[in-house]
Amino acid sequence: MLTTLNDLTESCITTETIRSGGMLTLKVDQVALPSGRTGQREYVVHPGASVVVALLPNGHVLLEKQFRYPLHQVFIELPAGKIDASEPPLLTAQRELLEETGYSAKEWVALGRQHPCIGYSDEVIHMYLAVGLMAGQHKRDEDEALELFDLSLSDCLGLIKSGQISDGKTMLALFMAERYLAEHPHLLAAG
């Protein structure tokens, strides 16, 4: 027998902000559980983000190598960044693509959204495909160091299979782009 969503809902009794930083807020809530008992939920409040699968004129995907401090290693990622207050996710994607890479795009396709850390964060990442790229000058933050390169979509998927791309937002956005481009192959030629 399937349980309905109403049978699973937890309700907030009290909430406490433990720490609030520049981007993240840590909260602890006391909740009423479906069983009638109470429980505690610790979670991170995140402003959300956008990630971009940017297709170059040669049909390749624009990628970045960037050091990520929490894991102390360089990762291969797609251009992405957090949503600023009251900023629509598409505007975030356009801003981040320009800031990080110097590119702007003529055409934008929403590929969907993902919830990367549902057990401990309310973060939502919006995924976009950018086509008709035009080169310009990047506008990176002073503390932002990254290296740009490009690969074919099939090579990107190969890096996922080999474990060289392990960033969740990048992996899912590439899979969503692959699916979309299979249904709209003319966009690969328009790159």
Number of C-alpha atoms within 10 A of each C-alpha: 3 4 7 8 7 8 10 11 11 17 14 14 12 11 14 11 14 11 11 12 7 5 12 14 16 17 18 16 17 17 19 17 16 13 9 9 8 14 14 15 14 16 18 21 16 16 17 19 23 27 28 33 30 27 26 24 15 13 19 20 25 22 23 20 16 17 16 10 8 6 8 8 9 13 17 22 22 24 24 26 20 20 24 14 8 7 10 11 23 20 13 22 28 21 20 26 27 21 20 22 22 17 22 23 19 9 12 17 15 16 21 14 18 18 14 15 13 12 11 14 18 15 19 20 22 24 28 26 25 26 23 21 18 13 13 12 12 15 15 15 9 6 6 10 12 16 12 15 11 17 17 15 21 13 13 22 18 13 16 19 12 10 10 13 17 15 14 14 22 23 19 17 24 25 16 20 24 17 12 16 15 12 10 10 11 10 18 19 13 14 19
